[in-house]
């Protein structure tokens, strides 16, 4: 199995009416009047007051190649393959659920993103949550669509990892390089969610990995840079066939934020499909004591 993926405790679902993402911006009257309904997850998270309000981390940007051809362009926060909070997840109810890392093997000759390297020093934390990401019913852009049933391809498609509130979280190490010493683009970011793209394409649908992290305090400088770059693309609501534009680009190990509470949720997509983040021979190759064998392990 190649590549697997997401979010923290969706304990309830809040139905909200969402207006056009272009409202309040200089767009056409027709789009400003567009209304649609979507269902957003109500997620139990620590308050924003626990998050740092400043940062000493320096962030740079690099070119992202436009892959999605939505017309009008779908804003990233309304794209269910970029914003994990939009799609949502729920605790897995699989009766055969194994609450530890599992051995699926791997068919990737290179090293996929390694979740133990989120932390410094590297570690396999206690596994605290086992979730399934929801499927998605896509609608014509800019309507984001609606949530479907939980995905069933794998027993787990989002994994909760034990954290210490305030500890630094970093870009997971992999064998991939997008050029210029950079490893990932920031495909999406808000105050508590981030999507890391291990290719230059601005989409989770093209070939390659996307790692989602939820229930974090996104680094303030990184979030400011992302918003300054994303702003100029997202409101161009007609697809222009651009060859590219800039998004934040980060090297392996770069701080991306801090733990908001005692659990961070990770999910991973490979060419658009959410995978199982427990796969020890894929996402956990870099870890203390790993020699290529992969017994079940719950990291206490």
N, C-alpha and C positions, 0 to 999 in steps of 0.2 A: 504494500500500500504506500503510495507516494503522497506526502503532504497531508495533514488533517486539521480542526478549529473551535470558544467564547463568552460571556457576560456575567453579573452576579445576581442573584436572588430576585427573580421576577415573581413577587408574591401576590401581585394583583395587576390587573390591566386597566389602565385609565383610558377611556374613550374620549378623544378630544377632537374638536373641529379645528382643522388647520387651514388658514387662508393661503393665498398664493405666496410662495416664497419670494416673490418679486414685489410684494406690497411694500410701499414706503420707499421704493427705489425708482430711478428714472427709467421706467420700462413702458411698454405700450399699454394703453388703457384696457385692451382686451385681456392681457395677462394680469394686469393689476386687479381685475375683477374676478379672476378664476378662483373658485373655492373647491375644496375637496376634503374628504374625511379619511383619516387614517387612525390606527390604533397604536399608541405608544406604550411601552412597558413602564409600569410603576415599579421602580427599583429601590430597594432599601440600601441606602448609602450613607456614609458619614457626612456630616455637614461640611460645606465649603470652607467654613472657618478654620478647619484643621489644615488647610492647604497653604503653602508658602505664597506670599504675594509678590516676591521678587526673586531674582535668580542671577547667579554669576556665570551661568553656562552660555557659551557663544554658539549660535546656530547659523548655518549657511544654507544656500539654496542651489538647486540645479535643475536642468530641464526634465520635464515630464512629457512623454509622448502621448498625445490624445488618442485614445482607443475607443471609448464609448462614443456613439454617434447619435445619442438622443437629440431630438430636435422638437421642441426647445431643450436646451441643456438641462439636465436634472441636477439641482444643487446637491453637493456631497452629503449634507445632513439629511436629505430626503432620498438617499440612495441606500437601499438595504444591504448592498454588498460592501459599503464603505462605513456606514454608521451602525455599529452593533446594537446600540441602544434603541435604534429605530426598529430593528428586526426583533430583538428580544430573545430571551431563553428561559427555560423552566427546568426545575429539578428532574433528572432522569428517573423514570419509574420502571425501568427494565428489571424484571425479577432476577435476571442472571447477572446483574451489574457487578463487575469486579472493581472494588474500591482501592485500586492500586495501579501502578504502571502495568501495561500488558505488552506481549510480544507478538506483533503482527509481521515482523521482518521489515525489510525496506527494499524498494527497487530504485532508489535514487543513488547513483554512483557518487554524487557529491554529498556534502553535509548540509542538511536542511537547517533552518533556524533552531537554535538550541535553547530551550527554556530555562535550564539551570543557569545560563549566563545572563539572565535578567538580573541576577543578584551578584554582589561582590562581598566576600568570596563566593564562587560558584557553589550552588547547593541544589539538592532536590528537597523542596520544602514538604511539609505535611500536606496531603491532598485533602482539601476541606469541602469541596463542592463538586458535584457531578451533574452536569446540565445538558439539555438538548436545545440547540438553536432552533427557532421556528423557521419553517419554510416560508416562501414569500410569493404572493400573487401579484405579479407585476402589472402595471397599468401604463397607458401611454403617457409619456413625459409631458408636463412636469408632475402629474399626479404620481405620488410615490407608490401607490398600490396598498395592499392590505396583508396582514399576517395570515399565514396558513397554519397547518398542524405542525407539531414538533417533527423535525427530521428524524428518520428512523434508519438511515443507512448504517449508522454506528450507534452503539449504546450511549456514547458520550460525544458531544461536539463542542462543549465548553467546560473548562476545568478550573476549579477554585484552588488557589495556592495560598498557603499560610504566609502572612507577612507581618512584619512589625510596623505599626503606624509610623510614617515618616521616613522609612528607609528608602534609599535611592534605587530606582529601577532603570535599567539600561537597555539599549538596542541589543537584542539577542544575536550572538555570533553565528555565522554560517560560512559556507565555502563560496558564497556568491558575492560578486562585486559589480556594482552598477557603473563604475568608472570614477576616476578622480579620487580614489581612496574612499569613496562612499559605498555604503551597503544598502541603505533603504531610502525611499522617499516617504514623506508623510502624506498618506492618501486622504486621511481625515483626522481632525482633532477637535475636541471641545474640552471643557474643564475636567471631565472625568473619563474620557474615552479617547483612544487613539488607534489608528490603523497604520501599520508599517508595511510598505510594499517593497519586495525584494527584486523588483525589476523597474525599468523606466516607464512602463505603461501606466497610465492613470486609471487603471481598472483592475478589479479582482477577477474579471472574467477571462482575461488573457492568460497565457501560460505563465506559471510562476506562483510564488507564495505571497500570501498576505497574512500577517499576524495581527490580531486584534487584542487589545488590552482594555479591560473595563474596571471601574472602581479604583481609579488612580487619581492623583493630583497632577495633571499635565504641567510640565515645566512652563512657567509664565512667559519666558522669552520665546520658547518654541511655539506656544499658542499664539502669541502676538505675531510672529513671523508667518505662521500658517495663515492666519486670518488676513494679513496684509497681501499675501500672494493669491489666496483663493478668492478674494473679493472681486477681482477684476475679471475672472473667468466666469464665475457662477451666474452673473446677471446678464451675460451675453446669451440671451435665451434662444438664439438660432444657431445651430451647429454650423461652424465656419470652416471645418476641415483643416484646422490649424495643425501644423506639424508638431507643435509643442508649446509649452509655457513653463514657468518655474514653480516648483514646490520645495519645501524644506528637504534637504538631503543630509543624512547623518551617517557617520562611520559606526562600525561595530563598537559596542561598549559605551557609546555616548549616552549620558543621562537624558532620559525623556520625561522624568517626573519622579514622584514619590508615592509610596503606598498610602492610600486614603484611610485604610483601616486594617483589619486583620486578615483580609482576603482580597487578592487580586484575581480577576478572571481572565483566562487566556483562551483564545480560539484561533484556529488556523484554517485558511482556505488554500487549496491547490487547484489552480485553473478554475476558480469559481466554486468548487465543491468544498463544503465544510467537512473536516476530517476529525479523527479522534486524537486529541492532544495527549492521551495517555501512552501512545505508541513509543515504547522505550528505545527501540532501535532506530527511530527517526528523530524525535524531538529531544531525546535525553541521552544522546551519545556522549556529550561532554558532561561528565558528572564524576564525582569522587568514586573510585573503585571500578569504573566501567572498563571491561576488557573485551567487549564484543558479545558477551553473553548477557542475557536479559531476564533474570528472574523477576517475579512480581515483587514490588517494592513500594512501601507507603511512606518512606522518608521521614521517620520520626527522629 
